[in-house]
Amino acid sequence: MKNTIATLDIGQKGIIKEFSIDEIPLKLLEMGCLPGNEVELLHTAPYKCPMYLSINGSHLAMRKEMAEYIEIELL
């Protein structure tokens, strides 16, 4: 099973791996959702959507469907 942002538990951290830029909106890339950056799951709404994340110190919300495209390496 591959680890993605969608599989994180609250408080868990990971490092973003390579991903297909075609699947990720430009807005997320501009906000630091890039390979090599650290991501931590801070909070989730019911059913884990949206997910409230910290990526390199920036806080952002992401839909679970989008988070499934971004593979990570757990820390």
Backbone as CSV, one residue per row, in Angstrom:
resi,resn,N_x,N_y,N_z,CA_x,CA_y,CA_z,C_x,C_y,C_z
1,MET,0.839,-1.190,0.000,0.000,0.000,0.000,0.880,1.247,0.000
2,LYS,0.614,2.149,-0.928,1.420,3.368,-0.960,0.861,4.381,0.030
3,ASN,1.759,5.166,0.597,1.357,6.214,1.535,1.114,7.502,0.767
4,THR,-0.021,8.112,1.027,-0.351,9.408,0.442,-0.751,10.353,1.566
5,ILE,-0.923,11.613,1.242,-1.390,12.563,2.252,-2.729,12.100,2.822
6,ALA,-3.562,11.482,1.996,-4.879,11.014,2.444,-4.786,9.912,3.496
7,THR,-3.660,9.216,3.583,-3.529,8.127,4.557,-2.938,8.581,5.887
8,LEU,-2.561,9.851,6.007,-1.996,10.354,7.260,-3.038,10.352,8.375
9,ASP,-2.573,10.099,9.598,-3.391,10.263,10.790,-3.053,11.625,11.389
10,ILE,-3.939,12.157,12.212,-3.704,13.469,12.826,-2.388,13.437,13.601
11,GLY,-1.545,14.435,13.346,-0.241,14.545,13.991,0.879,13.825,13.254
12,GLN,0.548,13.026,12.284,1.553,12.269,11.532,2.184,13.159,10.462
13,LYS,3.465,12.914,10.192,4.216,13.716,9.221,4.791,12.836,8.127
14,GLY,5.070,13.469,6.998,5.704,12.786,5.887,6.413,13.780,4.992
15,ILE,7.183,13.252,4.069,7.883,14.064,3.068,7.224,13.778,1.724
16,ILE,6.877,14.819,1.004,6.228,14.667,-0.295,7.229,14.090,-1.288
17,LYS,6.793,13.025,-1.984,7.608,12.405,-3.030,7.230,13.018,-4.370
18,GLU,7.859,12.526,-5.413,7.531,12.972,-6.769,6.076,12.641,-7.099
19,PHE,5.436,13.457,-7.911,4.071,13.200,-8.349,3.860,13.821,-9.712
20,SER,2.766,13.462,-10.341,2.429,13.993,-11.653,1.851,15.396,-11.499
21,ILE,2.517,16.377,-12.050,2.057,17.762,-11.946,0.716,17.944,-12.634
22,ASP,0.397,17.088,-13.586,-0.884,17.188,-14.292,-2.069,16.968,-13.358
23,GLU,-1.869,16.241,-12.264,-2.959,15.919,-11.341,-3.152,16.981,-10.254
24,ILE,-2.171,17.839,-10.042,-2.181,18.779,-8.924,-2.439,20.198,-9.425
25,PRO,-3.418,20.902,-8.831,-3.674,22.285,-9.251,-2.486,23.202,-8.959
26,LEU,-2.281,24.168,-9.816,-1.184,25.122,-9.674,-1.218,25.814,-8.312
27,LYS,-2.398,26.092,-7.793,-2.532,26.781,-6.498,-1.821,25.999,-5.389
28,LEU,-1.964,24.672,-5.381,-1.295,23.870,-4.350,0.215,23.905,-4.513
29,LEU,0.687,23.885,-5.740,2.128,23.976,-5.984,2.668,25.308,-5.485
30,GLU,1.939,26.383,-5.739,2.359,27.714,-5.302,2.385,27.835,-3.783
31,MET,1.556,27.047,-3.106,1.489,27.098,-1.640,2.492,26.154,-0.985
32,GLY,3.392,25.556,-1.764,4.473,24.755,-1.208,4.280,23.260,-1.261
33,CYS,3.259,22.794,-1.926,3.007,21.355,-2.047,3.929,20.804,-3.134
34,LEU,5.205,20.684,-2.798,6.241,20.292,-3.760,7.048,19.117,-3.219
35,PRO,7.604,18.311,-4.090,8.444,17.193,-3.646,9.570,17.671,-2.728
36,GLY,9.794,16.911,-1.654,10.843,17.240,-0.687,10.344,18.030,0.502
37,ASN,9.153,18.605,0.410,8.614,19.390,1.517,7.918,18.487,2.532
38,GLU,7.984,18.912,3.793,7.357,18.157,4.880,5.885,18.530,4.996
39,VAL,5.044,17.522,5.226,3.610,17.730,5.396,3.164,17.068,6.698
40,GLU,2.283,17.748,7.438,1.723,17.206,8.678,0.218,17.401,8.653
41,LEU,-0.517,16.370,9.044,-1.971,16.475,9.141,-2.311,17.056,10.506
42,LEU,-2.942,18.232,10.508,-3.286,18.918,11.745,-4.693,18.586,12.227
43,HIS,-5.644,18.483,11.289,-7.047,18.298,11.663,-7.821,17.845,10.431
44,THR,-8.946,17.191,10.654,-9.815,16.823,9.538,-11.264,17.147,9.888
45,ALA,-12.032,17.384,8.866,-13.477,17.508,9.017,-14.047,16.085,9.026
46,PRO,-15.334,15.922,9.284,-15.915,14.578,9.231,-15.627,13.900,7.890
47,TYR,-15.398,12.611,7.942,-15.079,11.786,6.760,-13.745,12.178,6.124
48,LYS,-12.869,12.829,6.886,-11.520,13.233,6.451,-11.533,14.162,5.236
49,CYS,-12.573,14.945,5.076,-12.627,15.868,3.946,-13.335,17.145,4.362
50,PRO,-12.697,18.296,4.269,-11.303,18.483,3.851,-10.322,18.152,4.971
51,MET,-9.054,18.099,4.570,-7.959,17.847,5.496,-7.225,19.165,5.714
52,TYR,-6.906,19.481,6.976,-6.187,20.706,7.301,-4.726,20.341,7.542
53,LEU,-3.838,20.873,6.709,-2.437,20.460,6.676,-1.476,21.606,6.961
54,SER,-0.296,21.235,7.416,0.834,22.150,7.487,1.868,21.631,6.498
55,ILE,2.200,22.453,5.515,3.217,22.076,4.530,4.311,23.137,4.571
56,ASN,5.481,22.733,5.072,6.611,23.659,5.249,6.210,24.925,5.997
57,GLY,5.367,24.778,7.015,4.968,25.924,7.844,3.757,26.671,7.344
58,SER,3.295,26.408,6.140,2.078,27.042,5.619,0.886,26.130,5.906
59,HIS,-0.214,26.715,6.324,-1.415,25.938,6.599,-2.361,26.037,5.417
60,LEU,-2.910,24.881,5.023,-3.873,24.877,3.935,-4.828,23.708,4.094
61,ALA,-5.984,23.840,3.455,-6.977,22.775,3.440,-6.945,22.113,2.072
62,MET,-7.144,20.790,2.082,-7.100,20.041,0.835,-8.185,18.966,0.866
63,ARG,-8.842,18.782,-0.254,-9.838,17.720,-0.360,-9.152,16.360,-0.340
64,LYS,-9.811,15.380,0.249,-9.246,14.036,0.346,-8.944,13.464,-1.038
65,GLU,-9.796,13.728,-2.009,-9.586,13.211,-3.365,-8.261,13.713,-3.946
66,MET,-7.920,14.963,-3.680,-6.656,15.523,-4.172,-5.484,14.940,-3.383
67,ALA,-5.664,14.774,-2.085,-4.600,14.247,-1.215,-4.194,12.836,-1.619
68,GLU,-5.103,12.090,-2.238,-4.797,10.720,-2.662,-3.799,10.685,-3.821
69,TYR,-3.630,11.779,-4.533,-2.678,11.840,-5.649,-1.249,12.110,-5.203
70,ILE,-1.057,12.585,-3.970,0.262,13.030,-3.528,0.892,11.989,-2.623
71,GLU,1.857,11.278,-3.170,2.534,10.214,-2.421,3.559,10.818,-1.476
72,ILE,3.676,10.202,-0.294,4.622,10.683,0.728,5.450,9.530,1.261
73,GLU,6.537,9.897,1.927,7.338,8.966,2.701,7.133,9.347,4.158
74,LEU,6.643,8.423,4.975,6.360,8.717,6.378,7.625,9.003,7.161
75,LEU,7.510,9.914,8.124,8.633,10.219,9.024,8.466,9.475,10.329
